[in-house]
Amino acid sequence: MADEEQHISTVDVRAGSTPHIVRYVLGISLALVVIVMLLVLWR
């Protein structure tokens, strides 16, 4: 029947791997922004 709820596991919905590279990219970007802002304010 079309009115029944479908329960799909997270792995099936995601359909791929989730590498943790995003954490490193965000961390490095945040550090660079902080350094640039400190250099701008230092002058």
PQR file of N, CA, C, O and H, with PARSE charges and radii, in Angstrom:
ATOM      1  N   MET A   1       0.831  -1.193   0.000 -0.4000 1.5000
ATOM      2  CA  MET A   1       0.000   0.000   0.000 -0.0000 2.0000
ATOM      3  C   MET A   1       0.876   1.258   0.000  0.5500 1.7000
ATOM      4  O   MET A   1       1.984   1.245   0.538 -0.5500 1.4000
ATOM      5  N   ALA A   2       0.396   2.303  -0.582 -0.4000 1.5000
ATOM      6  CA  ALA A   2       1.173   3.538  -0.717 -0.0000 2.0000
ATOM      7  C   ALA A   2       1.202   4.353   0.567  0.5500 1.7000
ATOM      8  O   ALA A   2       2.069   5.214   0.714 -0.5500 1.4000
ATOM      9  H   ALA A   2      -0.504   2.314  -1.018  0.4000 1.0000
ATOM     10  N   ASP A   3       0.283   4.114   1.504 -0.4000 1.5000
ATOM     11  CA  ASP A   3       0.210   4.910   2.722 -0.0000 2.0000
ATOM     12  C   ASP A   3       1.132   4.410   3.825  0.5500 1.7000
ATOM     13  O   ASP A   3       1.223   5.051   4.871 -0.5500 1.4000
ATOM     14  H   ASP A   3      -0.422   3.414   1.385  0.4000 1.0000
ATOM     15  N   GLU A   4       1.813   3.297   3.630 -0.4000 1.5000
ATOM     16  CA  GLU A   4       2.675   2.752   4.666 -0.0000 2.0000
ATOM     17  C   GLU A   4       3.988   3.530   4.718  0.5500 1.7000
ATOM     18  O   GLU A   4       4.498   3.996   3.700 -0.5500 1.4000
ATOM     19  H   GLU A   4       1.738   2.776   2.780  0.4000 1.0000
ATOM     20  N   GLU A   5       4.522   3.656   5.939 -0.4000 1.5000
ATOM     21  CA  GLU A   5       5.802   4.336   6.110 -0.0000 2.0000
ATOM     22  C   GLU A   5       6.926   3.426   5.657  0.5500 1.7000
ATOM     23  O   GLU A   5       6.876   2.209   5.836 -0.5500 1.4000
ATOM     24  H   GLU A   5       4.107   3.278   6.767  0.4000 1.0000
ATOM     25  N   GLN A   6       7.932   4.033   5.073 -0.4000 1.5000
ATOM     26  CA  GLN A   6       9.108   3.271   4.681 -0.0000 2.0000
ATOM     27  C   GLN A   6      10.243   3.595   5.639  0.5500 1.7000
ATOM     28  O   GLN A   6      10.500   4.761   5.938 -0.5500 1.4000
ATOM     29  H   GLN A   6       7.973   5.021   4.927  0.4000 1.0000
ATOM     30  N   HIS A   7      10.917   2.564   6.116 -0.4000 1.5000
ATOM     31  CA  HIS A   7      12.060   2.750   7.007 -0.0000 2.0000
ATOM     32  C   HIS A   7      13.301   2.276   6.268  0.5500 1.7000
ATOM     33  O   HIS A   7      13.458   1.089   5.980 -0.5500 1.4000
ATOM     34  H   HIS A   7      10.709   1.617   5.873  0.4000 1.0000
ATOM     35  N   ILE A   8      14.174   3.223   5.968 -0.4000 1.5000
ATOM     36  CA  ILE A   8      15.394   2.926   5.233 -0.0000 2.0000
ATOM     37  C   ILE A   8      16.572   3.247   6.146  0.5500 1.7000
ATOM     38  O   ILE A   8      16.599   4.298   6.787 -0.5500 1.4000
ATOM     39  H   ILE A   8      14.046   4.186   6.201  0.4000 1.0000
ATOM     40  N   SER A   9      17.540   2.345   6.203 -0.4000 1.5000
ATOM     41  CA  SER A   9      18.688   2.561   7.085 -0.0000 2.0000
ATOM     42  C   SER A   9      19.526   3.737   6.584  0.5500 1.7000
ATOM     43  O   SER A   9      19.472   4.101   5.409 -0.5500 1.4000
ATOM     44  H   SER A   9      17.519   1.491   5.682  0.4000 1.0000
ATOM     45  N   THR A  10      20.294   4.318   7.492 -0.4000 1.5000
ATOM     46  CA  THR A  10      21.108   5.483   7.142 -0.0000 2.0000
ATOM     47  C   THR A  10      22.157   5.132   6.107  0.5500 1.7000
ATOM     48  O   THR A  10      22.457   5.942   5.231 -0.5500 1.4000
ATOM     49  H   THR A  10      20.338   4.022   8.447  0.4000 1.0000
ATOM     50  N   VAL A  11      22.710   3.955   6.194 -0.4000 1.5000
ATOM     51  CA  VAL A  11      23.743   3.544   5.242 -0.0000 2.0000
ATOM     52  C   VAL A  11      23.161   3.451   3.831  0.5500 1.7000
ATOM     53  O   VAL A  11      23.795   3.875   2.866 -0.5500 1.4000
ATOM     54  H   VAL A  11      22.467   3.296   6.906  0.4000 1.0000
ATOM     55  N   ASP A  12      21.955   2.895   3.715 -0.4000 1.5000
ATOM     56  CA  ASP A  12      21.327   2.792   2.403 -0.0000 2.0000
ATOM     57  C   ASP A  12      20.956   4.161   1.839  0.5500 1.7000
ATOM     58  O   ASP A  12      21.080   4.391   0.636 -0.5500 1.4000
ATOM     59  H   ASP A  12      21.439   2.550   4.500  0.4000 1.0000
ATOM     60  N   VAL A  13      20.515   5.041   2.677 -0.4000 1.5000
ATOM     61  CA  VAL A  13      20.122   6.378   2.222 -0.0000 2.0000
ATOM     62  C   VAL A  13      21.355   7.171   1.809  0.5500 1.7000
ATOM     63  O   VAL A  13      21.334   7.885   0.806 -0.5500 1.4000
ATOM     64  H   VAL A  13      20.415   4.854   3.654  0.4000 1.0000
ATOM     65  N   ARG A  14      22.407   7.046   2.568 -0.4000 1.5000
ATOM     66  CA  ARG A  14      23.632   7.789   2.297 -0.0000 2.0000
ATOM     67  C   ARG A  14      24.282   7.318   1.001  0.5500 1.7000
ATOM     68  O   ARG A  14      24.796   8.131   0.234 -0.5500 1.4000
ATOM     69  H   ARG A  14      22.424   6.466   3.382  0.4000 1.0000
ATOM     70  N   ALA A  15      24.263   6.040   0.759 -0.4000 1.5000
ATOM     71  CA  ALA A  15      24.774   5.428  -0.477 -0.0000 2.0000
ATOM     72  C   ALA A  15      26.222   5.805  -0.772  0.5500 1.7000
ATOM     73  O   ALA A  15      26.581   6.048  -1.924 -0.5500 1.4000
ATOM     74  H   ALA A  15      23.846   5.379   1.382  0.4000 1.0000
ATOM     75  N   GLY A  16      27.029   5.852   0.238 -0.4000 1.5000
ATOM     76  CA  GLY A  16      28.445   6.129   0.017 -0.0000 2.0000
ATOM     77  C   GLY A  16      29.171   6.318   1.319  0.5500 1.7000
ATOM     78  O   GLY A  16      28.577   6.253   2.395 -0.5500 1.4000
ATOM     79  H   GLY A  16      26.737   5.655   1.174  0.4000 1.0000
ATOM     80  N   SER A  17      30.439   6.550   1.217 -0.4000 1.5000
ATOM     81  CA  SER A  17      31.234   6.752   2.424 -0.0000 2.0000
ATOM     82  C   SER A  17      31.219   8.223   2.808  0.5500 1.7000
ATOM     83  O   SER A  17      30.953   9.094   1.981 -0.5500 1.4000
ATOM     84  H   SER A  17      30.922   6.603   0.343  0.4000 1.0000
ATOM     85  N   THR A  18      31.506   8.481   4.058 -0.4000 1.5000
ATOM     86  CA  THR A  18      31.588   9.867   4.530 -0.0000 2.0000
ATOM     87  C   THR A  18      32.985  10.085   5.104  0.5500 1.7000
ATOM     88  O   THR A  18      33.213   9.837   6.288 -0.5500 1.4000
ATOM     89  H   THR A  18      31.723   7.773   4.731  0.4000 1.0000
ATOM     90  N   PRO A  19      33.909  10.540   4.286 -0.5600 1.5000
ATOM     91  CA  PRO A  19      35.273  10.755   4.776  0.2800 2.0000
ATOM     92  C   PRO A  19      35.312  11.930   5.756  0.5500 1.7000
ATOM     93  O   PRO A  19      34.483  12.837   5.695 -0.5500 1.4000
ATOM     94  N   HIS A  20      36.269  11.892   6.635 -0.4000 1.5000
ATOM     95  CA  HIS A  20      36.384  12.937   7.662 -0.0000 2.0000
ATOM     96  C   HIS A  20      37.244  14.095   7.205  0.5500 1.7000
ATOM     97  O   HIS A  20      37.692  14.893   8.029 -0.5500 1.4000
ATOM     98  H   HIS A  20      36.943  11.155   6.685  0.4000 1.0000
ATOM     99  N   ILE A  21      37.487  14.205   5.904 -0.4000 1.5000
ATOM    100  CA  ILE A  21      38.325  15.286   5.371 -0.0000 2.0000
ATOM    101  C   ILE A  21      37.666  16.646   5.587  0.5500 1.7000
ATOM    102  O   ILE A  21      38.354  17.664   5.663 -0.5500 1.4000
ATOM    103  H   ILE A  21      37.123  13.557   5.235  0.4000 1.0000
ATOM    104  N   VAL A  22      36.350  16.668   5.685 -0.4000 1.5000
ATOM    105  CA  VAL A  22      35.629  17.940   5.862 -0.0000 2.0000
ATOM    106  C   VAL A  22      36.050  18.609   7.157  0.5500 1.7000
ATOM    107  O   VAL A  22      36.175  19.833   7.213 -0.5500 1.4000
ATOM    108  H   VAL A  22      35.791  15.841   5.623  0.4000 1.0000
ATOM    109  N   ARG A  23      36.271  17.817   8.201 -0.4000 1.5000
ATOM    110  CA  ARG A  23      36.710  18.387   9.481 -0.0000 2.0000
ATOM    111  C   ARG A  23      38.037  19.100   9.325  0.5500 1.7000
ATOM    112  O   ARG A  23      38.232  20.191   9.860 -0.5500 1.4000
ATOM    113  H   ARG A  23      36.170  16.823   8.155  0.4000 1.0000
ATOM    114  N   TYR A  24      38.955  18.477   8.585 -0.4000 1.5000
ATOM    115  CA  TYR A  24      40.268  19.082   8.405 -0.0000 2.0000
ATOM    116  C   TYR A  24      40.179  20.342   7.563  0.5500 1.7000
ATOM    117  O   TYR A  24      40.846  21.333   7.860 -0.5500 1.4000
ATOM    118  H   TYR A  24      38.797  17.591   8.150  0.4000 1.0000
ATOM    119  N   VAL A  25      39.374  20.316   6.530 -0.4000 1.5000
ATOM    120  CA  VAL A  25      39.223  21.496   5.670 -0.0000 2.0000
ATOM    121  C   VAL A  25      38.629  22.654   6.467  0.5500 1.7000
ATOM    122  O   VAL A  25      39.100  23.786   6.355 -0.5500 1.4000
ATOM    123  H   VAL A  25      38.833  19.511   6.289  0.4000 1.0000
ATOM    124  N   LEU A  26      37.609  22.387   7.262 -0.4000 1.5000
ATOM    125  CA  LEU A  26      36.993  23.445   8.062 -0.0000 2.0000
ATOM    126  C   LEU A  26      37.954  23.974   9.114  0.5500 1.7000
ATOM    127  O   LEU A  26      38.020  25.181   9.348 -0.5500 1.4000
ATOM    128  H   LEU A  26      37.226  21.468   7.353  0.4000 1.0000
ATOM    129  N   GLY A  27      38.696  23.079   9.747 -0.4000 1.5000
ATOM    130  CA  GLY A  27      39.653  23.495  10.776 -0.0000 2.0000
ATOM    131  C   GLY A  27      40.765  24.355  10.208  0.5500 1.7000
ATOM    132  O   GLY A  27      41.110  25.391  10.776 -0.5500 1.4000
ATOM    133  H   GLY A  27      38.643  22.098   9.557  0.4000 1.0000
ATOM    134  N   ILE A  28      41.325  23.925   9.085 -0.4000 1.5000
ATOM    135  CA  ILE A  28      42.408  24.689   8.459 -0.0000 2.0000
ATOM    136  C   ILE A  28      41.894  26.037   7.957  0.5500 1.7000
ATOM    137  O   ILE A  28      42.568  27.056   8.106 -0.5500 1.4000
ATOM    138  H   ILE A  28      41.045  23.083   8.623  0.4000 1.0000
ATOM    139  N   SER A  29      40.703  26.041   7.365 -0.4000 1.5000
ATOM    140  CA  SER A  29      40.121  27.299   6.877 -0.0000 2.0000
ATOM    141  C   SER A  29      39.885  28.265   8.025  0.5500 1.7000
ATOM    142  O   SER A  29      40.175  29.455   7.906 -0.5500 1.4000
ATOM    143  H   SER A  29      40.156  25.213   7.244  0.4000 1.0000
ATOM    144  N   LEU A  30      39.362  27.763   9.130 -0.4000 1.5000
ATOM    145  CA  LEU A  30      39.108  28.619  10.288 -0.0000 2.0000
ATOM    146  C   LEU A  30      40.415  29.194  10.823  0.5500 1.7000
ATOM    147  O   LEU A  30      40.487  30.376  11.157 -0.5500 1.4000
ATOM    148  H   LEU A  30      39.126  26.796   9.226  0.4000 1.0000
ATOM    149  N   ALA A  31      41.439  28.362  10.903 -0.4000 1.5000
ATOM    150  CA  ALA A  31      42.737  28.834  11.388 -0.0000 2.0000
ATOM    151  C   ALA A  31      43.308  29.909  10.467  0.5500 1.7000
ATOM    152  O   ALA A  31      43.842  30.913  10.939 -0.5500 1.4000
ATOM    153  H   ALA A  31      41.381  27.401  10.632  0.4000 1.0000
ATOM    154  N   LEU A  32      43.197  29.703   9.158 -0.4000 1.5000
ATOM    155  CA  LEU A  32      43.704  30.704   8.214 -0.0000 2.0000
ATOM    156  C   LEU A  32      42.949  32.025   8.324  0.5500 1.7000
ATOM    157  O   LEU A  32      43.552  33.096   8.254 -0.5500 1.4000
ATOM    158  H   LEU A  32      42.763  28.888   8.774  0.4000 1.0000
ATOM    159  N   VAL A  33      41.650  31.950   8.492 -0.4000 1.5000
ATOM    160  CA  VAL A  33      40.853  33.175   8.630 -0.0000 2.0000
ATOM    161  C   VAL A  33      41.241  33.927   9.894  0.5500 1.7000
ATOM    162  O   VAL A  33      41.353  35.153   9.879 -0.5500 1.4000
ATOM    163  H   VAL A  33      41.160  31.081   8.548  0.4000 1.0000
ATOM    164  N   VAL A  34      41.444  33.207  10.979 -0.4000 1.5000
ATOM    165  CA  VAL A  34      41.839  33.856  12.228 -0.0000 2.0000
ATOM    166  C   VAL A  34      43.203  34.518  12.074  0.5500 1.7000
ATOM    167  O   VAL A  34      43.397  35.642  12.535 -0.5500 1.4000
ATOM    168  H   VAL A  34      41.352  32.211  10.991  0.4000 1.0000
ATOM    169  N   ILE A  35      44.148  33.837  11.433 -0.4000 1.5000
ATOM    170  CA  ILE A  35      45.485  34.399  11.225 -0.0000 2.0000
ATOM    171  C   ILE A  35      45.418  35.652  10.352  0.5500 1.7000
ATOM    172  O   ILE A  35      46.068  36.653  10.652 -0.5500 1.4000
ATOM    173  H   ILE A  35      43.989  32.924  11.058  0.4000 1.0000
ATOM    174  N   VAL A  36      44.641  35.600   9.281 -0.4000 1.5000
ATOM    175  CA  VAL A  36      44.514  36.758   8.390 -0.0000 2.0000
ATOM    176  C   VAL A  36      43.875  37.928   9.126  0.5500 1.7000
ATOM    177  O   VAL A  36      44.315  39.068   8.979 -0.5500 1.4000
ATOM    178  H   VAL A  36      44.112  34.786   9.037  0.4000 1.0000
ATOM    179  N   MET A  37      42.851  37.658   9.906 -0.4000 1.5000
ATOM    180  CA  MET A  37      42.197  38.749  10.648 -0.0000 2.0000
ATOM    181  C   MET A  37      43.150  39.356  11.671  0.5500 1.7000
ATOM    182  O   MET A  37      43.160  40.571  11.866 -0.5500 1.4000
ATOM    183  H   MET A  37      42.494  36.732  10.025  0.4000 1.0000
ATOM    184  N   LEU A  38      43.948  38.520  12.323 -0.4000 1.5000
ATOM    185  CA  LEU A  38      44.916  39.055  13.282 -0.0000 2.0000
ATOM    186  C   LEU A  38      45.961  39.908  12.580  0.5500 1.7000
ATOM    187  O   LEU A  38      46.376  40.939  13.109 -0.5500 1.4000
ATOM    188  H   LEU A  38      43.940  37.533  12.164  0.4000 1.0000
ATOM    189  N   LEU A  39      46.391  39.489  11.397 -0.4000 1.5000
ATOM    190  CA  LEU A  39      47.360  40.288  10.646 -0.0000 2.0000
ATOM    191  C   LEU A  39      46.759  41.619  10.212  0.5500 1.7000
ATOM    192  O   LEU A  39      47.432  42.649  10.245 -0.5500 1.4000
ATOM    193  H   LEU A  39      46.054  38.652  10.967  0.4000 1.0000
ATOM    194  N   VAL A  40      45.499  41.596   9.807 -0.4000 1.5000
ATOM    195  CA  VAL A  40      44.834  42.849   9.383 -0.0000 2.0000
ATOM    196  C   VAL A  40      44.678  43.791  10.568  0.5500 1.7000
ATOM    197  O   VAL A  40      44.917  44.992  10.442 -0.5500 1.4000
ATOM    198  H   VAL A  40      44.953  40.759   9.781  0.4000 1.0000
ATOM    199  N   LEU A  41      44.283  43.262  11.709 -0.4000 1.5000
ATOM    200  CA  LEU A  41      44.080  44.111  12.878 -0.0000 2.0000
ATOM    201  C   LEU A  41      45.396  44.558  13.488  0.5500 1.7000
ATOM    202  O   LEU A  41      45.432  45.580  14.174 -0.5500 1.4000
ATOM    203  H   LEU A  41      44.089  42.287  11.812  0.4000 1.0000
ATOM    204  N   TRP A  42      46.474  43.828  13.261 -0.4000 1.5000
ATOM    205  CA  TRP A  42      47.784  44.142  13.814 -0.0000 2.0000
ATOM    206  C   TRP A  42      48.336  45.439  13.216  0.5500 1.7000
ATOM    207  O   TRP A  42      49.053  46.180  13.888 -0.5500 1.4000
ATOM    208  H   TRP A  42      46.444  42.998  12.704  0.4000 1.0000
ATOM    209  N   ARG A  43      48.004  45.705  11.970 -0.4000 1.5000
ATOM    210  CA  ARG A  43      48.538  46.891  11.287 -0.0000 2.0000
ATOM    211  C   ARG A  43      47.880  48.153  11.729  0.5500 1.7000
ATOM    212  O   ARG A  43      48.223  49.231  11.243 -0.5500 1.4000
ATOM    213  H   ARG A  43      47.422  45.103  11.424  0.4000 1.0000
TER
END
